[in-house]
Amino acid sequence: MRTESVGQRRWFWRLCLITVLAAIAIGVALLLLLKGSSITSLRAGVDAYHFPLTALRLGIIGLIALAWPRLIRHSEHWGYISIDRSIELASMRWRILAWLLLIEMLIGQNLIWWLLESPGGTGA
């Protein structure tokens, strides 16, 4: 049981490290692409890449949806998770994807700001 715990922690920290490195790489790539010296030029550059970045995020969410059963199966096979945990994770697939899409709509598509900007629907 102790080795499963250590294996799970290693897997978790490796995944965290990959996520942080990917976020840093994307940030550096965006800064190199935009080369903006002011906030307005940075905002204009981000707006120019809004559609490709949205497509990238939605593509990653779709990839998670497609790869979910295989990731669970391989994690169980390699001993990272138990059979009971794999059944539990398999049942959580659509709930997790719904949360990812909700976060994408609220933050990625700026739905919160859109709702707060014009509560009366008049716009600014």
N, C-alpha and C positions, 0 to 999 in steps of 0.2 A: 504494500500500500504506500509506503514511503517513496518508492521510486516513481510511482504514478504521480504523486504530488510534485516531485521535483521536475518530472517531465512536463507536467502541465504548466508549471511556473516558467520553465525555459521557453516553452512554446508561446506563452503569453508575452514574455519580455521580448522575444524575437519579433513577434507580430507588432508590438509597440515600437520597437526600434525601426522596423521597416516602414511603419506609418509615419514616424517623425522624419526619417530620411526622405521619404517621398514628398512630404509637405515642404521640407526645406528645398528639395530639388525643384518643385513646381514654383515656389516663391522666387528662387534665383532665376529660373527660366523666364518668369513673367517680368522680373526687373530688367533682365537683359533685353527682352523683347520690347518693353515699353520705353526704356531709357528716358523717363520723364523726370524733370527736375522740380516740377511744381505739383501741387495737389490736383489742380484742374487738369493738367496734362495726364497725370496718373489716372484720374477718374475717366477721362476720355479714352485712354488706352484700355482700361478695364472694360468699359462699355463696348469697345470695338471687339473684344474677345468674349463677350457675354454668351453668344450662341455656341461657339465651340466648347467653352468651359461647361455650359449646361449640358451639352451633348455628352461630354466626357463623364460628368457626374452621373447622369442617367444611364450611361453605358456601364459604369462601374456597378450601379445598383442592379442593372439587368444581369451582369456577370455574376454577382452574388446570388441572384435568384436561380440562375442556371447551375451554378457550381455548388450550391448548398448541399444537396444530397451526397455528392461525391466527396466534398470536404468532410462531412460527418462520417461517411463510410471509411475514408482513409484515416481519419483521426481515431476512430474506433479500432481499426486494424493495427495501427502503430502503437496502440496502448495509451494514447493521450486521454481518452475518455472511456467510460464504461458503457455497456450496452444500454443500461437504464438512462444514462445521460444522453446517449445518441438518440434514443426514442423521444426524449424530452426536447432536444434541440430540433429534431425533425418536425415536431408539432409546432414549434415556435417560428418556423420559416416565414410564413406569411405575415405574422405579427411584426417581426423584425423588419421585413420589407416595407410594410405599411408605415412604420415609424421612420424609416429612412426616407420614404417619399414625403411624409409630412414635414420632416426637417428640411428637405430640399425645397418644398413649397414655401415654408415660412422664412427660411434664411436665404437659400439660394435664389429664389425668385422674388425675394424682398416683399413677401405678402404682409408681414407685420407692418412695415413702413407704409405700404400702400393703404392698409386699413386705418392706421393712425393718422395719416396725412390728411385725409378728407373724411371725417366721420359723418358729415352731413351729405356727402356725395357731391359737393359742389366743385371740389378740386381747387388747386391753388394756382 
